[in-house]
Amino acid sequence: MISKFSDLLEMAATQDEPQRLLMLFAKAEGGSSNPKKQRKQQHGTIEPVMCVDKLPEEIESFKALVAEADNISKEWNFIIVAGLAGENGQAPTTEDADPYLNQMANGLTMGEDLSRYLIFDRDENPIVMQE
């Protein structure tokens, strides 16, 4: 089971085919601004901020990934992650990843089910999104 981003990196390294990780950085909006009304289950919307694809070996650590993302934009709360498998021992290219990143961003915007993705908050905690 993947409970930390480092688990994801380790799992990606053990796959039969090389992987490219697709990451969509997103921000949450809405929900209650009154702390007394906040519950375990909060409601609101999530919108894409930026996308990136990387080979697992290009990611030093979750902390380094967060720092790199924050250099571009600090306006995100979650990282939504998917893996893209290569073929014949070759990892997918950035060009191979582009349509899938677009699909992830469009799906998020359209309110599609996110259960097929791994989602982490800024503190590397796994997040479960419910409709």
C-alpha positions as CSV (number, residue, x, y, z in Angstrom):
1,M,0.0,0.0,0.0
2,I,1.2,3.5,-0.8
3,S,1.1,5.8,2.2
4,K,3.9,8.1,1.3
5,F,5.3,9.6,-1.9
6,S,8.5,7.7,-1.3
7,D,6.4,4.4,-1.5
8,L,5.2,5.5,-4.9
9,L,8.8,6.2,-6.1
10,E,9.9,2.8,-4.9
11,M,6.9,1.0,-6.5
12,A,7.5,2.8,-9.8
13,A,11.1,1.6,-9.8
14,T,10.0,-2.0,-9.5
15,Q,7.6,-2.1,-12.4
16,D,8.3,-4.3,-15.5
17,E,8.4,-1.3,-17.8
18,P,10.0,2.1,-17.0
19,Q,7.5,4.6,-15.7
20,R,6.9,8.3,-16.1
21,L,5.0,10.0,-13.3
22,L,2.3,12.5,-14.3
23,M,1.6,15.1,-11.6
24,L,-1.2,17.6,-11.5
25,F,-0.8,20.3,-8.9
26,A,-4.3,21.5,-7.8
27,K,-5.8,23.9,-5.4
28,A,-8.9,23.5,-3.3
29,E,-11.5,26.2,-3.0
30,G,-14.6,26.6,-1.0
31,G,-15.6,24.7,2.1
32,S,-16.3,26.4,5.4
33,S,-14.2,29.3,6.5
34,N,-15.6,28.9,10.0
35,P,-13.3,26.5,12.0
36,K,-16.2,25.5,14.2
37,K,-18.1,24.2,11.2
38,Q,-15.2,22.2,9.7
39,R,-15.6,18.5,9.9
40,K,-13.6,15.6,8.7
41,Q,-15.4,15.6,5.4
42,Q,-15.2,19.0,3.7
43,H,-16.8,20.1,0.5
44,G,-15.5,22.5,-2.2
45,T,-14.0,22.5,-5.6
46,I,-10.6,21.6,-6.9
47,E,-9.0,23.3,-9.9
48,P,-5.7,22.6,-11.8
49,V,-2.8,24.9,-11.2
50,M,0.1,23.2,-13.2
51,C,1.1,19.9,-14.6
52,V,4.5,18.2,-14.8
53,D,5.8,14.8,-15.8
54,K,9.0,13.3,-14.5
55,L,10.9,10.0,-14.5
56,P,10.9,8.6,-10.9
57,E,14.7,8.9,-10.8
58,E,14.4,12.7,-11.5
59,I,12.6,13.2,-8.2
60,E,15.0,13.4,-5.3
61,S,12.3,13.5,-2.6
62,F,8.8,14.8,-1.9
63,K,10.3,17.8,-0.2
64,A,12.4,18.6,-3.3
65,L,9.4,18.3,-5.5
66,V,7.4,20.7,-3.4
67,A,10.3,23.2,-3.4
68,E,10.5,23.0,-7.2
69,A,6.7,23.4,-7.6
70,D,6.7,26.3,-5.2
71,N,9.3,28.1,-7.3
72,I,6.7,28.1,-10.1
73,S,3.5,28.7,-8.0
74,K,2.6,28.3,-4.4
75,E,-1.1,28.3,-5.2
76,W,-1.6,24.6,-4.8
77,N,-2.8,22.2,-2.0
78,F,-2.7,18.8,-3.6
79,I,-0.6,16.7,-6.0
80,I,-2.6,14.3,-8.1
81,V,-0.4,11.5,-9.5
82,A,-0.7,8.8,-12.1
83,G,1.9,6.6,-13.7
84,L,2.5,6.0,-17.4
85,A,4.2,2.8,-18.4
86,G,6.7,2.6,-21.2
87,E,7.2,-0.1,-23.7
88,N,10.1,-2.4,-24.7
89,G,12.3,-1.1,-21.9
90,Q,11.9,2.6,-22.9
91,A,10.2,5.1,-20.6
92,P,7.5,7.3,-22.1
93,T,8.6,10.7,-23.3
94,T,7.3,14.1,-22.2
95,E,5.5,14.2,-25.6
96,D,3.9,10.8,-24.7
97,A,2.7,12.2,-21.4
98,D,1.1,15.5,-22.7
99,P,-2.3,14.0,-23.7
100,Y,-2.6,12.2,-20.4
101,L,-1.7,15.3,-18.4
102,N,-4.4,17.2,-20.4
103,Q,-6.8,14.4,-19.7
104,M,-6.1,14.6,-16.0
105,A,-6.6,18.4,-15.9
106,N,-9.8,18.3,-18.0
107,G,-11.1,15.5,-15.8
108,L,-10.5,17.5,-12.7
109,T,-12.1,20.5,-14.2
110,M,-15.2,18.5,-15.3
111,G,-15.5,16.9,-11.8
112,E,-14.7,13.4,-12.9
113,D,-13.9,10.6,-10.3
114,L,-10.4,11.0,-9.0
115,S,-10.2,7.6,-7.3
116,R,-7.9,6.1,-9.9
117,Y,-5.2,8.6,-8.9
118,L,-2.9,8.9,-5.9
119,I,-3.4,12.3,-4.2
120,F,-1.1,13.8,-1.6
121,D,-1.3,17.1,0.3
122,R,1.6,19.5,0.8
123,D,2.7,17.4,3.9
124,E,2.8,14.2,1.9
125,N,-0.4,12.8,3.5
126,P,-2.5,10.7,1.2
127,I,-5.9,12.2,0.4
128,V,-9.1,10.4,-0.5
129,M,-11.5,12.5,-2.7
130,Q,-15.1,11.7,-2.6
131,E,-17.8,12.9,-5.0
